[in-house]
Amino acid sequence: MDFQQIKEMDAQYIEGTYGRADVCIAKGKNATGWDLDGKSYIDFSSGIGVNSLGFCDNEWSKAVAEQAQTMQHISNLYYTIPGPNAAKKICEKTGFKKVFFGNSGAEANEGAIKAARKYSFDKYGAEAGRNEIVTLMNSFHGRTIATLTATGQDVFHNYFFPFVGGFQYAKAGDIDDVKQKVSDKTCAVMLEFIQGEGGVIPQDKSFIQKLFAFCQSRDILVIADEVQTGVGRTGEFLCCENFDVKPDLVTLAKGLGGGLPIGAVLFGEKVENVMGPGSHGTTFGANPVSCAGANVVLDRLDRAFLDSVKEKGEYLKGKIEKMPNVKSVTGMGMMLGIALEKNDSKTVVGKCIENGLIILTAKEKVRLLPPLTITYEEMDKGLAVLEKVLSNL
Ligand SMILES: Cc1ncc(COP(=O)(O)O)c(C=O)c1O
């Protein structure tokens, strides 16, 4: 089947929710993909932060294939081997107490929202009405109705009325505004340490520390949405480590399975046992094949690996800052946002694809989320394309 036929089939049968680049990636190895004609592309996107070990890492592919050939699914009504193993590794790496596995970032956030509300319901009673969640403006938390509502951007609050109640929005970086939006109805504050979709904008450390201290003093839980920042992306297993804070609930997804659908809610001490039997569930949760992939990712992310993420991130940042048309580079580790002098990230993305480099946008910025295993040779090839494109804007 040729590319034209694939495009026609896609247009005819797939609901058109995405504008796609004019390329079909047919195979890949580490940070290099190939289209149907064999043209190569350096991947600075890892499938929006998902392929943390790149395309088809040998160990990962073997573990996933073996699990698929052994036992692919049985449901959460029975014990399985890969799920508890993955949960143990996450808890040992992070100090969190328990894990709930789901399928995506939005679903993980839904789980965390439920857990936060149940914590207050159990402790303060239904009559207290302590169920509101304060999120930050310019955030992104997902595409379900509740996570769209949680998302602090008006542009997402359209078409799908009615949205759910119980969310307030505070200005990121403004502790006084957070305090103002918190009331005796608030059960949690939910935030991204680096707003990813919002433009790769790291929060100010002192704001975060004040926010955590304030929340703790009021028994308000902090939910950290680490769907994009988690699993080594910033050079720490969790981004909260960069801010010296410990949230009550953390959500993970994207990079956790190394390319398979999996999300997770991490429960800290306060909320360790808040979700009892029957309170939550999902058919595909802790899927053995996804967890087999996650186990390889989790085993790989030791201190030396995380340090290499920081080094590669610094390398990319240093090179990009010197390129023409670059105003600034934000982010941490291998989660980088590039503000352009000429404000045209979509054109840059299109021209990079034409020249064999896959990158992303985040609002008006260019966003890079390379596989954490990218080699220096692959980075240099990608950087050469980026420099050429930025020079010719
Ligand atoms: C911070 C954050 N939260 C939640 C989500 C939603 O994740 P998913 O698309 O897996 O539902 C995303 C996706 O981009 C994200 O970046």
The ligand as a Gaussian input file, in Angstrom:
#p B3LYP/6-31G(d) Opt

LIG

0 1
 C        0.686000      17.577000      31.648000
 C       -0.257000      16.692000      30.908000
 N       -1.308000      16.146000      31.542000
 C       -2.160000      15.342000      30.916000
 C       -2.028000      15.034000      29.586000
 C       -3.009000      14.125000      28.920000
 O       -2.414000      12.891000      28.685000
 P       -3.110000      11.840000      27.695000
 O       -3.084000      12.437000      26.331000
 O       -2.257000      10.607000      27.820000
 O       -4.483000      11.621000      28.205000
 C       -0.963000      15.573000      28.870000
 C       -0.805000      15.308000      27.441000
 O       -0.195000      16.010000      26.694000
 C       -0.052000      16.421000      29.550000
 O        1.000000      16.974000      28.912000

